[in-house]
Amino acid sequence: LHNRNQFVGVLVWYLTIAALGLLAYPLARFALPGLDDRGYPLARIVGLLLLAYFSWLAGSARIPVTRLTITAAFGVIAVLGAGLAWHQRAELRAEWRQKRDYFLTIEGLFLLFFLVFLLIRLGNPDLWHPWKGGEKPMDFSYFNAVLKSTSFPPYDPWFAGGYINYYYYGFVLVGMPVKLLGIVPAFAYNLILPTLFAMVALGAFSIVWNLGGRGVNRGQQTAVSRLLSAVSQCRFLSALAASLGMAVLGNLGILRMLVQGYQRLAATPDQLAESWFFRKFFWTLAGLFKAFGGARLPYRLDEWYWNPSRIIGAEHGNPITEFPFFTFLYADLHAHMIAMPVALLVIAWVLAVVLGRAWARPGGRSRWQVAAGMLLGGLAIGAMYPINLSDIYTYLPLGMLALGYAVWRYGVEGEGLRARARRLFWGIAAVASLVILSNGLYQPYRHWYSQGYSEVALWPGTHTPTSDYLTHWGLFLFVILSWMVYETIDWMAKTPVSALRKLEPYRHWIWGGLLSLGVVIFSLGVALPRESYDEKWLPLGSGVHIIWFVLPLAVWVGVLLLRPDQSDARRFVLFLTGTALMLTLVVEIVYVVGDIGRMNTVFKFYLQAWAFFAISAAAALGWLLRPLARWRSNGRLMWQIALLFLVASAGLYPLMASFAKISDRMAEEAPRTLDGMAYMQYATYADEGAVLDLAEDYAAIRWMQDHVIGSPVIVEANQVEYRWGTRYTIYTGLPGVVGWNWHQRQQRTITPHAWVYERVDGVHEFYQTEDIEWARDFLRRYDVRYIILGQLERAKYAGPGLEKFAAYEGQLWREVFRTGETVIYEVIDRGQ
C-alpha cells in the first residue's frame, strides 16, 4: 500500500471487524436456530449492529459517546458472547469439528470480497469530483459530525445550532468502530466501503446456503434426491451465485450501451429513430465491424459506470435504477448502501423464523432463545427506520407475515376451534411484540426525527417501457421464470386430472378472478391520449406497460404458493419473488409527493426488489441444477447458452465500470492510496473565473483537523450543490453556518425554507459587506469562531468587502493559519 501506516490501519480494522463477528456469533447462533449455518456469515453484521446500538443508546441518554463508552459497549458484546458461548460450548465444539471447512470458506470469501473492493478504492479513493462526485460531500460531512458528536441526535454540520434531521443512524453504525480505533475519517471511509460490500455478499450467501438444503419437496425426497442434497456442490454454487448476483453483477445496461453504440457508429439518430428491428440489427453488425477497425464508441469515460444506473429514460419521471455494485462503485456512503447488510440480516431472520418451526412452538425452544430471537428481529427490523426510512415499509410487514405464518402453522399443535384460537392468539401476540420492539428500541430517534415526505399520490407521468424493465431485471427473471416453468410442469405431472374436481365448487370464483385480473391489466396497461381522460382517474389509461407482464407473473407465483406439497423454503422464495414483482409495479402507479419526479421512489424500492430477486434467482438456480441433467439435450444446451450469455452481459458492468471509475480521477498524478483527501494535493479546479489550487485548502483543512478542539462554528463560501464549496465543514465535520441549500431544505421541510435562504444570503453578505457592524452581528448571531478566506472566497466575493479582514486583524479576529492566498481567522470578539 501507499505506506506502512495504511497497511497497519487496514489490518487493525479488518481484525477488529472479524473479532466483533466472532464475539457476536454465539448470539447469532442462539437467536437464529432455524438456519443450518446458524448465521455465521451474518455475525459481523450482528456485531456491528450491537456496537452501534449500545453506543447510540448511551448517547441518546446523554452519556458522552467517547472511545471509553464505545470500548464499554464492545466489552458488553464480549461478555454477552462469552456467556452464550459457554452455554453452547458442547454444540460449538461439535459444530467446529463438523463444519470447519464451511467456517474457513466463509472467512476466505469475506476476505476475497473485501480485498477486491479495497483494490477498487485504492484505484480511486477520491471523495470528490466536479462532475460525477455525487453526494460524498454531504455523506462525509455528516459522517464526521457523527464521529465528533458526544450525544444524539448529532449536531448538523451544515446548519450551525441545529441537529441532523436525516437518516443519520447508518453513520453511527459504521462510525463507532472508526471512533473506537481512532482512524482518520478520510482513510476510514475507504475501509467502510469494502467492509459493507463483503457483508452484503456474505449475507446473500448465507440466505441461499440455508435455502439450498431445504428446497426439496416432500414428494421429491427420494434416496437419490437426498443424496444430492447431501452433496454441497449445487448448494455452494447457488449460494455463491447469490453473492455475485446481489453484490457484483450489474444489469444488462452495458450490453445495451454496446448495441446502441455500434448502431450510432453506422447510422444517424434520425435513421435509428425511424428504423425497424432488422434494420437496426444490420447497423449493429456494421458498427461492430467499424469498432474492430478502430472506431471508438461514442461514450465518455464516466458513462460506462453511470448510464446503466439510469436505464429508464428521464422522460419517465427521472427515475434512478441503482443496483448494489453501482452503489458501492459510485461510493456515496448513503443510507441505502449502509442499510443493505442489515436488510439481508432481516431476510435471514425471516427465513430462520419460517424454517425454524420449533422456534415458534411453545416448549420447542427455551424462553430465553425465543426472547433472543425476538430481540434480534426487533433490533434489525427497527434499525431500518433510522438507517433508511423507506425500508421499514417493506421489511417490517415481511417480518410480521413470517412470524404470523410460523406461529399459525407450527406454533400450536392440534386441530379444532380451540387450537385455532390459540394459534391466532399467539400469532397476534408474536406479531404485536415484533412491532413494539422494532418501534420501541429506537424511540429516541423517532422522538427527535421529523419526517418531511409522507404523502403518496398517483403517478401522473409516463411509465417504464417493457424493454427498459427487462434490461434491468432480465437475468434474474430468466432464471426465476425457468424455475417456475419447471415447478409448474412437475406439479402437473404429479397431479392426477381427477384432483381438478376439487376446484369445481370454486369455478365461479376462479373465472371471476381471471376476469377481474383482465380488467385491471387492460385498464392500467392501455395508453390513451392524455386529453381523453380526466386526471383524477389516473393511472387508468395511462399505459403502465409492464403490467401486461408483471401482474400475470405475480398471479402465477401466487398459484405456485398454493401447491400442497410445497416446501417452506420454496414458498419463501416464491413470496420474495412475488413481493419484488409487486414493488416494481407499485412504483409505476404511485410516488412520494415531494420527490424529484419519481427519482427516489423508484430507486429505493428497486434496491429492495434487487435483493429479493437476487436471492430468489440464486436459490432457483440451485434447484434447477439438479434436474438439469434430465432435460433434453437440445433444450438444455439452449438454456445454458442463454444463461451464460445473460451472466456474461451482467458481468460486463463490474469489469468495464470499475476500470472506468478507477481512471476517472480528479488528478491523474494523484497517488494510489486509501486517503480520500490525498487528491487535493495534486488537483486544480476552475470556478468563479479562477483556477483554484486545492492543495491550499488541503493544508488549511489538515491544520484544522490537527489543532481545532471541539465543534466550533466556521463560516466559508456557500456554493450550489456538487461544486467546490463548504469544503471545510465536509472534511472536518465542524458546523458551518449553512451547507447545501437544496438538501438542507429537503431535510427541514417542517420549518420555513426562508430559514435556509436567510443563512445562504447571510454568508454571501458577510463576505461582501463593508459594514463592519453588520459583519460583527453576523458572527455573533451564529456564534462563529473561525473564518475561512481562501482562493474560492477571494474569487466568489471579489471586491472591497474582503478588505475588512486585514483591516480588523487583531480587533475582531486574528490570523491563526496562512498558506498562499488561504487564511484562517479566529474570531476574538465574540461578545453577546
Secondary structure, DSSP 4 states (H G I P E B T S, - for coil): --SHHHHHHHHHHHHHHHHHHHHHHHHHHHH-TTSTTTTGGGHHHHHHHHHHHHHHHHHHTT----HHHHHHHHHHHHHHHHHHHHHTHHHHHHHHHHHHHHHHHHHHHHHHHHHHHHHHHHH---S--TTT-TTHHHHHHHHHHHHH-SSSSPB-TTSTT-B--S-THHHHHHHHHHHHHT--HHHHHHHHHHHHHHHHHHHHHHHHHHHHTT---GGG--HHHHHHHHS-HHHHHHHHHHHIIIII---SHHHHHHHHHHHHHHS-HHHHHT--HHHHHHHHHHHHHHHHTTPPPS--TTHHHHGGGG-S-GGGT------HHHHHHHT---HHHHHHHHHHHHHHHHHHHHHHSGGGSBTTB-HHHHHHHHHHHHHHHHHHHHH-GGGHHHHHHHHHHHHHHHIIIIIS---HHHHHHHHHHHHHHHHHHHHHHHHHTTHHHHHH-------EEE--S----HHHHHHHHHHHHHHHHHHHHHHHHHHHHHS-GGGGGGGGGGHHHHHHHHHHHHHHHHHHHSB--GGGS-GGGTTTTB--TTHHHHHHHHHHHHHHHT-TT--HHHHHHHHHHHHHHHHHHHHHHEEETTSSTTHHHHHHHHHHHHHHHHHHHHHHHHHHHTGGGGS-HHHHHHHHHHHHHHHHHHHHHHHHHHHHHHH--S-TTS-S-S-TTGGGGT-EEEETTEEEEHHHHHHHHHHHHHH--S--EEE-----TTSS-SHHHHHH---BS---HHHHHHHTTTS-THHHHHHHHHHHHHHH---HHHHHHHHHHTTEEEEEE-HHHHHHT-SGGGHHHHHTBTTTEEEEEEETTEEEEEE-----
